[in-house]
């Protein structure tokens, strides 16, 4: 079982929280500590109730007020916390697709890791928020087999809970052949298996692949393919094996290889805070020796650092 870092606050009083936030935002200088203290210590559904109470009390939109009073990365964190999970995914995908440059890594992070239900809800949110169809936008903003794979994932048609041991070896053979032959047709079969078979099934397929080829499926993909297509396939495999490990790897990568890529760090911490963020921290520490808490402290500063550490759940520093 995976463990989160943000839980519903006990003795929750949305009216009192709204009042405190109002005071913090209306003051001469914005009291950022108060904003962080409240919004990182309430779960998402509680934050939505606070926003409702805030609107009733002040006749204003809390997100708009946060945007007006905050800047840079702290603003991204606090505003991000105010979106329901599906809306936050939709928001991130929209900016990844419609920004100056398409942010492929963001598309990979989200679409390779979400469940059918999460994908269904994010598509609904995307349509509501941007009056656009997510699949059409993916179709027009990406290309090649990378696009085909994203389109397949965005259908949210992965089988769930089903596994058939008798076909695992057959699927593994198809994957192995696809890595040898690399034709368009083979790439297509490769992504069809990785996007549509259940996690339980793929777990067996990857074991069979190892016995047939003597090679780990990730190594085989890395050897045979390149570019974003290869990154997306590997992301799917890693998510099948262990999602918290995948996100630990992505966080480490964003922090160390990209000089603290703020957008990625913020997105993962917020999106996973109520799902598996504590487990991500454990995997991070096991795999990289240093805690995520330590690395965030080292690279971020000020109120931005405090907000990230609060979402990361900062007490047990060695976790």
C-alpha positions in Angstrom: 0.0 0.0 0.0 1.2 3.5 -0.9 1.3 6.2 1.7 0.4 9.9 1.1 1.7 13.0 2.8 -1.4 15.2 3.0 -4.5 14.0 4.9 -7.8 15.6 5.8 -7.3 18.0 8.7 -9.1 17.1 11.9 -11.5 19.6 13.4 -11.7 21.3 10.0 -13.5 24.7 9.9 -13.6 26.1 6.4 -15.2 29.4 7.5 -12.4 30.1 10.0 -9.7 29.1 7.4 -11.3 31.4 4.8 -11.3 34.2 7.3 -7.6 33.7 8.1 -6.7 33.5 4.4 -8.7 36.7 3.7 -6.7 38.5 6.5 -3.4 37.2 5.1 -4.3 38.3 1.6 -5.8 41.6 2.3 -3.0 42.8 4.6 -0.5 45.5 3.6 2.1 42.8 2.9 0.8 39.3 2.0 1.3 36.9 5.0 2.7 34.0 3.0 3.4 31.9 6.1 -0.3 31.8 6.9 -1.2 30.8 3.3 1.3 28.0 3.4 0.3 26.9 6.9 -3.3 26.5 5.9 -3.3 25.3 2.3 -0.6 22.7 2.6 -2.2 21.2 5.8 -5.7 20.6 4.3 -6.6 17.9 1.8 -7.8 18.9 -1.7 -11.6 18.5 -0.9 -11.1 20.7 2.2 -9.3 23.4 0.1 -12.3 23.4 -2.2 -14.6 24.0 0.7 -12.4 26.8 1.9 -12.6 28.4 -1.6 -16.4 28.2 -1.4 -16.5 29.8 2.1 -14.0 32.4 0.9 -16.3 33.3 -2.0 -19.3 33.6 0.3 -17.4 35.8 2.7 -15.6 38.1 0.4 -17.4 37.7 -2.9 -14.0 37.0 -4.5 -12.3 34.0 -6.1 -9.5 32.6 -3.9 -7.4 31.4 -6.9 -7.5 34.9 -8.4 -6.5 36.5 -5.1 -3.6 34.0 -4.7 -2.4 34.8 -8.3 -2.6 38.6 -7.6 -0.7 38.4 -4.3 2.0 35.8 -5.1 4.6 35.5 -7.7 7.0 33.0 -9.4 7.2 29.4 -8.1 5.4 30.0 -4.8 2.3 31.2 -6.8 2.5 28.0 -9.0 2.5 25.9 -5.8 -0.3 27.6 -4.0 -2.5 27.9 -7.1 -1.8 24.3 -8.0 -3.0 23.1 -4.6 -6.4 24.7 -5.3 -7.3 22.6 -8.4 -9.1 19.3 -7.9 -6.7 16.5 -9.1 -8.3 16.0 -12.5 -8.4 19.8 -13.2 -4.7 20.1 -12.2 -3.8 17.3 -14.6 -5.8 19.1 -17.3 -4.2 22.4 -16.5 -0.7 20.9 -16.7 -1.5 19.1 -20.0 -3.0 22.2 -21.5 0.1 24.2 -20.8 2.4 21.4 -22.0 0.5 21.2 -25.3 -0.3 24.8 -25.9 2.8 26.6 -24.5 5.5 28.0 -26.8 7.2 24.6 -26.9 5.5 21.3 -26.4 6.6 19.9 -23.0 6.9 16.2 -23.9 8.2 15.2 -20.4 5.0 16.6 -18.8 2.8 14.6 -21.2 4.8 11.5 -20.5 4.6 11.9 -16.6 0.9 12.3 -16.6 -0.3 10.0 -19.3 2.0 7.1 -18.6 1.0 7.0 -14.9 -2.7 7.7 -14.6 -5.4 5.1 -14.1 -8.4 4.8 -16.6 -10.6 6.7 -14.1 -8.0 9.5 -13.7 -7.7 9.7 -17.5 -11.5 9.8 -18.0 -11.8 12.6 -15.3 -8.9 14.7 -16.7 -10.4 14.6 -20.2 -13.7 15.8 -18.8 -11.9 18.6 -16.9 -9.9 19.5 -20.0 -13.1 19.9 -22.0 -14.7 22.0 -19.3 -11.7 24.2 -18.7 -10.5 24.8 -22.2 -13.4 23.8 -24.4 -11.0 21.6 -26.3 -10.7 17.9 -26.8 -7.6 16.5 -25.2 -7.1 13.8 -27.8 -7.4 16.3 -30.6 -4.8 18.5 -29.0 -2.4 15.6 -28.6 -3.0 14.7 -32.2 -2.2 18.2 -33.5 0.7 19.0 -31.1 2.7 15.8 -31.2 3.8 13.4 -34.0 4.9 10.0 -35.0 4.8 6.9 -32.8 5.1 9.1 -29.8 1.8 10.6 -30.7 0.2 7.2 -31.4 1.2 6.0 -28.0 0.0 9.1 -26.2 -3.3 8.9 -28.1 -3.7 5.3 -27.0 -3.0 6.1 -23.4 -5.4 9.0 -23.6 -8.2 6.6 -24.5 -8.0 5.1 -21.0 -8.8 1.7 -22.2 -6.2 -0.4 -20.3 -7.6 -3.7 -19.0 -7.8 -3.7 -15.2 -7.1 -6.5 -12.8 -7.1 -9.1 -15.6 -4.2 -11.5 -16.2 -3.9 -14.5 -18.5 -0.6 -16.4 -17.9 -1.1 -18.5 -21.1 -0.7 -15.4 -23.4 2.2 -13.8 -21.5 4.9 -15.6 -23.4 3.2 -14.8 -26.7 3.1 -11.1 -25.8 6.7 -11.2 -24.7 7.7 -12.7 -28.1 5.9 -9.9 -29.9 7.7 -7.3 -27.8 11.1 -9.0 -28.4 10.4 -9.1 -32.1 9.4 -5.5 -32.1 12.8 -4.6 -30.5 14.6 -6.6 -33.1 12.7 -5.5 -36.2 11.8 -1.9 -35.4 9.4 -1.4 -38.3 6.4 0.9 -38.0 4.1 -2.1 -37.7 6.3 -3.5 -34.9 6.4 -0.2 -33.0 2.6 -0.2 -33.2 2.3 -3.7 -31.7 4.7 -2.7 -29.0 2.7 0.3 -27.9 -0.6 -1.6 -28.2 0.6 -4.1 -25.7 2.1 -1.6 -23.3 -1.0 0.7 -23.4 -3.8 -1.8 -23.3 -2.8 -4.9 -21.2 -3.4 -4.8 -17.5 -0.5 -4.1 -15.1 -0.9 -7.6 -13.8 -0.5 -9.0 -17.3 2.4 -6.8 -18.2 4.2 -7.9 -15.0 4.2 -11.4 -16.3 5.0 -10.4 -19.8 8.2 -8.6 -18.6 9.3 -11.7 -16.7 8.8 -13.8 -19.8 10.6 -11.2 -21.9 13.6 -11.6 -19.6 13.7 -15.4 -20.0 13.3 -15.2 -23.8 15.8 -12.5 -24.5 18.1 -12.6 -21.4 17.6 -8.9 -21.2 15.5 -6.5 -19.1 12.7 -4.9 -21.1 13.9 -1.4 -20.2 17.4 -2.1 -21.5 15.9 -3.6 -24.7 13.7 -0.5 -25.3 16.6 1.9 -24.6 18.9 0.0 -27.0 16.3 -0.2 -29.8 14.5 3.1 -29.8 15.2 6.7 -29.2 13.6 10.1 -28.6 10.4 10.7 -26.8 8.9 7.4 -28.1 11.5 5.5 -26.2 11.1 7.7 -23.0 7.4 7.2 -23.0 7.6 3.4 -23.4 10.2 3.2 -20.6 7.9 5.4 -18.4 5.0 3.0 -18.9 7.2 0.0 -18.0 8.5 1.8 -14.8 5.0 2.7 -13.8 3.8 -0.9 -14.2 6.6 -2.0 -12.0 6.3 0.6 -9.2 4.8 4.1 -9.6 6.5 5.6 -6.5 9.9 4.5 -7.9 9.1 6.1 -11.2 8.3 9.4 -9.6 11.3 9.2 -7.3 13.4 8.8 -10.4 11.7 11.7 -12.2 12.1 14.0 -9.1 15.8 13.1 -8.8 16.2 13.7 -12.5 14.5 17.1 -12.4 16.5 18.2 -9.3 19.9 16.9 -10.3 20.1 16.7 -14.1 18.0 19.8 -14.9 19.2 22.1 -12.1 16.0 21.9 -10.1 13.4 21.9 -12.9 10.7 23.7 -10.8 7.7 22.8 -12.9 8.4 19.1 -12.7 9.1 19.1 -8.9 6.0 21.2 -8.2 3.8 19.0 -10.4 4.8 15.7 -9.0 4.7 16.9 -5.3 1.2 18.3 -5.8 -0.2 15.5 -7.9 1.0 12.7 -5.7 0.5 14.4 -2.3 -2.7 12.4 -1.6 -1.7 9.2 -3.4 1.8 8.0 -2.7 4.1 10.9 -1.9 5.4 9.4 1.4 6.2 6.2 -0.5 8.0 8.3 -3.2 10.1 9.8 -0.4 11.0 6.3 0.9 12.0 5.1 -2.6 14.0 8.3 -3.2 16.0 7.8 0.0 16.6 4.1 -0.7 17.7 4.7 -4.2 19.7 7.9 -4.0 21.0 7.9 -0.4 19.9 11.5 0.2 16.4 12.3 1.3 14.1 14.2 -1.0 13.6 16.6 1.9 17.4 17.3 2.0 17.6 17.8 -1.8 14.6 20.3 -1.8 16.1 22.2 1.1 19.4 22.4 -0.8 18.0 23.7 -4.0 15.0 25.8 -3.1 14.7 28.8 -0.7 12.4 31.1 1.2 8.6 30.6 1.2 8.8 28.5 -1.9 11.0 26.0 0.0 8.7 26.0 3.0 5.7 25.2 0.8 7.4 22.4 -1.0 8.7 20.9 2.2 5.3 21.1 3.8 3.8 19.1 0.8 6.7 16.7 1.0 5.8 16.3 4.7 8.8 17.7 6.4 9.1 16.4 9.9 11.0 13.1 9.5 13.9 14.5 7.8 15.6 11.2 7.2 12.7 9.7 5.4 
